[in-house]
Amino acid sequence: QVRLVESGGGLVQAGGSLRLSCVASGSIFSINSMGWYRQAPGKQRDLVANITSGGNTNYADSVKGRFTISRDNAKNTVYLQMNALKPEDTARYYCAAHDVLAGPHRYLEAWGPGTTVIVSS
């Protein structure tokens, strides 16, 4: 079974920075893409950024120029560097892995439990 665990959330003032990390485990052979999503209270879960195994990235317009996603394939880890944080970035941030080969199984997607980011004004 594939397991994802996020870390790095917390409370930060507007304009500050945080770095989120997400490690995937479970006899993983390969992961196609990994991404970060966020969900604010009362709102839907939206894509923040994702990155393929080849390093191609995609960002939500609201975070372009402020957030950077990166990935260490050897460690099955994805990072999200968040700079110039705004109060509207406050949300629970979830890591996801898509098209995962682990042992004899293929998983279309796997999700972590999330980590909370609070940006104070």
Protein Blocks (a to p, Z undefined) as FASTA:
>chain_A
ZZdddehiacddehiacddddddeehiabdfbdcdddddehiacddfbdcdfkopacddf
klgokaccdddfklopacdddehiafklgccdddddehiaehjbccfbdcdebjaddddZ
Z
